Amino acid sequence: MTITQGRIDAGGLSFAYLGAGPEDGPLALCLHGFPDSAHTWRHLLPALAERGYRAVAPFLRGYAPTSIPDDGLYQSGAVASDALALHEALGGDGDAVLIGHDWGALATYGAAGHEPQRWSKVVAAAVPPPATVAGAFLSYDQLRRSWYMFFFQSPLAEVAVAQDDLAFLDRLWADWSPGFDAAGELPAVKDALRDPANLAAALGYYRATLGAGERSPAYDAVEGAGAAPLPMPVLYLHGADDGCMGAELIDGSVRASLPHPDSRVEVVAGTGHFLHLEDPAGVNARILDFLTP
C-alpha cells in the first residue's frame, strides 16, 4: 500500500508526516526516536493500513520538516502532548492505537497515561517504562552505554555530532544495532537533523531530561502520568542485542508494571536497538498479532 506525505497543524506546531490507509479507519499513531525520522516506520505503515488502520508517522517536534517549537521545550511530556494533539487533529477516537520507539516510547507512556481514554492499545519498543528503568539505569554497564546522553549536555555536542556530515550518527547506529547495515536508513535521518537548528532541537530532548534544558510544569504533569502503570493492553518489545538500552533491563519489573492481563513483554532475538528495521517482518507480525482483536 502506498505511503503518502502530508502536513497537519496540531498543538501549535506544523507536523509533517507519512501516512497510509483509509482516512476513516482507526488511528494508528507511530512515534519515532533519536536519531531517526518518520521513515523508520515505512515497513509498518503499509502493514497497518492493510488491517484497516489510518497509520500516521509524524516527524517529531524539531525534526525537519516538522516545525521547531517557539517555546524550545523538548521534554518527553512535550512530545506526549504532541501525540494527544495529533490524536485530536487527525480525528482519532477511543479505538486509536499508539506505537512508539525510543523517545517515541517515552512519549507513548506519557500520552497513554495522561489520557488513556484516547488509546485502545499501546506498543512501545527499546525504552522500558520509566518506573522500571530508573534504578537499573545507574548500573555501570548501562551508564557506559548511555555516555552520549551526558556528552549531549556539552556545548561541544553540536560541533562534534555535525562533523563529516553527521558521521557521529553512523557510529551510534552501529553501536546500538551491532551488525546491522544502516546505510539505507541514515540518509533520511540526516535530512531530518542536518540543519543546525534541527540538530540543536534533537539534543534539546536530552538537555531537558538530564541537564538545564527548559521544562514546563504542564508537560511535567503529562510526563509524570507515564510513570504510573498503564491501564490498557501494552506490548513491549526489546532487542536482545540492544547496544543502547541493555536487554538486562528487561526483567520481571517490566511485566509487573503493565497490569492489564493482555499485556505482553517480548525480547526479540537477533536484533538490537532498531529492532523494527532489523527484523521488520518479525516485528510487524508481533505488533499486528497484538493489535488484532
C-alpha positions in Angstrom: 0.0 0.0 0.0 1.3 3.5 -0.9 2.8 5.7 1.7 1.8 9.4 1.3 3.3 12.6 2.7 1.2 15.1 4.5 1.2 18.1 6.9 -1.2 18.9 9.7 -1.3 21.6 12.4 -1.6 20.4 16.0 -0.8 21.9 19.4 0.7 25.0 17.8 3.1 23.1 15.6 3.1 22.2 11.9 3.8 18.5 11.7 5.0 16.7 8.5 4.0 13.1 8.4 4.0 9.9 6.4 0.7 8.1 6.2 -1.1 5.1 4.8 -4.5 3.6 4.9 -8.1 4.8 4.9 -8.8 8.2 6.5 -11.9 6.7 8.1 -10.0 3.9 9.7 -9.0 3.8 13.4 -5.9 5.9 14.0 -2.5 4.2 14.5 -0.1 6.9 15.5 3.6 5.9 15.2 6.3 7.9 17.0 10.0 7.7 16.1 13.0 8.3 18.4 16.6 9.5 18.1 18.5 9.7 15.9 15.7 8.8 13.5 12.8 10.0 11.5 9.2 9.1 10.5 10.8 6.9 7.7 11.7 4.4 10.4 8.0 3.2 10.2 7.9 2.7 6.4 7.7 -1.1 6.9 4.9 -1.0 9.5 2.7 1.7 8.0 1.6 -0.3 5.0 1.0 -3.4 7.2 -1.2 -1.4 9.5 -3.0 0.1 6.5 -3.8 -3.4 5.2 -5.5 -4.1 8.5 -7.7 -1.1 8.0 -5.8 1.4 10.2 -5.2 5.0 9.3 -1.4 4.8 10.0 0.3 8.1 10.6 4.0 8.6 11.5 4.8 12.3 12.3 8.3 13.8 12.3 8.6 14.7 16.0 8.9 18.4 17.1 12.1 19.9 15.9 12.9 17.2 13.3 12.7 18.5 9.8 10.4 19.0 8.1 8.2 19.5 11.2 8.4 22.9 12.6 10.7 23.9 15.5 8.7 24.9 18.6 8.9 28.5 19.6 8.9 27.6 23.3 12.0 25.5 22.9 10.5 22.7 25.0 11.6 19.1 24.3 11.0 17.1 27.5 9.1 13.8 26.8 6.0 15.3 28.2 6.0 17.9 25.4 6.2 15.1 22.8 3.5 13.2 24.6 1.3 16.3 24.5 2.0 16.5 20.7 0.7 12.9 20.4 -2.5 13.9 22.2 -2.9 17.0 19.9 -2.3 14.9 16.8 -4.9 12.4 18.0 -7.4 15.3 18.2 -6.3 16.9 14.9 -6.4 13.6 13.0 -9.9 12.8 14.3 -8.8 9.9 16.5 -11.2 8.2 18.9 -11.1 5.5 21.6 -10.1 2.8 19.0 -6.8 4.5 18.3 -3.5 2.8 19.0 -0.2 4.4 19.9 3.2 3.0 18.8 6.5 4.4 19.9 10.2 3.6 19.6 13.0 5.1 21.8 11.9 8.7 22.5 8.6 7.8 20.9 8.2 5.1 23.5 8.7 7.6 26.4 6.2 9.9 24.7 3.8 7.0 24.4 3.9 6.2 28.1 3.1 9.8 28.9 0.3 10.2 26.3 -1.3 6.9 27.2 -1.1 7.5 30.9 -2.3 11.1 30.8 -5.4 10.5 28.6 -5.9 6.7 28.5 -9.4 7.0 27.0 -7.9 8.0 23.7 -6.0 4.7 23.2 -7.3 1.2 23.0 -3.8 -0.4 22.9 -0.2 0.7 23.1 3.1 -0.7 21.6 6.4 0.5 23.0 9.9 -0.5 21.9 13.5 -0.1 23.0 12.9 2.0 26.1 11.1 0.3 29.0 8.5 2.0 31.2 10.2 4.8 33.3 9.3 3.3 36.7 11.2 0.1 35.8 14.4 1.6 34.4 15.3 4.2 36.9 17.4 2.0 39.2 18.9 -0.2 36.5 19.9 2.9 34.5 22.6 3.7 37.2 24.4 0.4 36.7 27.9 0.6 35.4 27.1 -1.2 32.2 24.1 1.0 31.4 25.9 4.2 32.3 28.7 3.2 29.9 26.1 2.6 27.1 24.5 6.0 28.0 27.6 8.1 27.7 26.2 10.0 24.8 23.4 11.4 26.9 25.9 13.1 29.2 28.0 14.3 26.3 25.0 15.9 24.8 24.9 18.3 27.8 28.1 19.9 26.5 28.1 22.9 24.1 30.7 20.9 22.1 28.0 18.3 21.2 26.6 20.3 18.2 30.0 20.6 16.7 31.0 17.0 17.3 27.8 15.5 16.0 27.7 17.7 12.9 31.2 16.8 11.7 31.7 14.8 8.5 28.0 15.0 7.5 26.8 13.7 10.9 29.1 10.7 10.9 28.6 10.6 14.7 25.1 9.2 14.0 26.5 6.4 11.8 28.6 5.3 14.8 25.6 5.4 17.2 23.6 3.2 14.9 26.5 0.8 14.6 26.9 0.6 18.3 23.2 0.3 19.1 22.3 -2.3 16.4 25.5 -4.4 16.1 25.9 -6.0 12.7 23.0 -4.1 11.1 23.8 -2.3 7.8 22.1 1.1 8.3 23.3 2.6 5.1 19.8 2.7 3.7 18.4 4.3 6.9 20.8 7.1 7.6 20.2 9.5 4.7 16.6 10.2 5.9 17.8 10.5 9.5 20.5 13.1 8.4 18.0 15.0 6.3 15.9 15.5 9.5 18.8 16.7 11.5 21.3 18.3 9.1 20.2 21.9 9.7 21.9 23.2 12.9 18.6 24.3 14.3 17.1 20.8 13.9 20.2 19.2 15.5 20.0 21.5 18.4 16.4 20.6 18.9 17.2 16.9 18.9 19.9 17.4 21.5 17.4 19.5 23.5 15.5 16.4 24.3 18.4 15.1 26.3 19.2 18.5 27.8 15.6 18.8 29.1 16.0 15.4 30.7 19.4 15.4 32.3 20.6 19.0 32.0 19.5 22.6 32.2 17.1 22.5 29.3 13.8 24.3 29.5 10.9 22.5 31.1 7.2 23.2 31.6 5.1 22.3 34.6 2.2 21.4 32.3 4.4 19.0 30.4 5.8 17.7 33.7 2.3 16.5 34.5 1.9 14.7 31.2 5.3 13.1 31.6 4.6 12.1 35.2 1.5 10.2 34.1 3.7 7.9 32.1 5.4 6.7 35.3 2.2 5.0 36.5 1.0 1.6 35.3 -0.9 1.9 32.1 -4.5 0.5 32.2 -4.8 -0.6 28.6 -3.1 -3.6 26.9 0.6 -2.9 26.2 3.0 -4.7 24.0 6.7 -4.0 25.0 9.4 -5.1 22.6 13.2 -5.1 23.1 16.1 -6.2 21.0 18.2 -8.9 22.6 21.4 -7.3 21.4 20.4 -3.7 22.1 23.6 -1.6 22.5 21.8 1.5 23.7 19.5 0.1 26.4 20.8 -3.3 27.5 18.4 -6.3 27.5 19.3 -7.0 31.1 17.0 -4.1 31.9 14.0 -6.2 30.8 13.3 -8.2 34.0 10.1 -9.1 35.9 9.5 -5.5 36.9 8.7 -4.5 33.3 5.9 -7.1 33.1 4.7 -6.2 36.6 4.4 -2.5 35.5 1.9 -3.5 32.8 -1.0 -4.8 34.8 -3.5 -5.5 32.0 -3.9 -9.2 31.6 -3.4 -8.9 27.8 -0.1 -7.0 28.1 3.0 -8.7 26.8 6.8 -8.3 27.1 8.9 -9.8 24.3 12.6 -9.8 23.7 13.4 -10.2 20.0 16.4 -12.4 19.4 19.0 -11.3 16.8 18.1 -7.6 16.9 19.4 -4.5 18.5 18.0 -1.1 19.3 16.4 -0.6 15.9 14.7 -4.0 16.0 11.7 -2.9 13.8 14.2 -2.2 11.0 16.5 -5.2 11.6 13.6 -7.7 11.5 10.6 -5.8 10.0 8.7 -8.9 9.1 9.0 -10.5 12.6 8.4 -7.3 14.5 5.4 -6.3 12.3 3.9 -9.8 12.9 4.2 -9.4 16.6 2.6 -5.9 16.5 -0.2 -7.0 14.2 -0.9 -10.1 16.2 -1.2 -8.0 19.4 -3.4 -5.4 17.7 -5.8 -7.9 16.1 -8.9 -8.4 18.4 
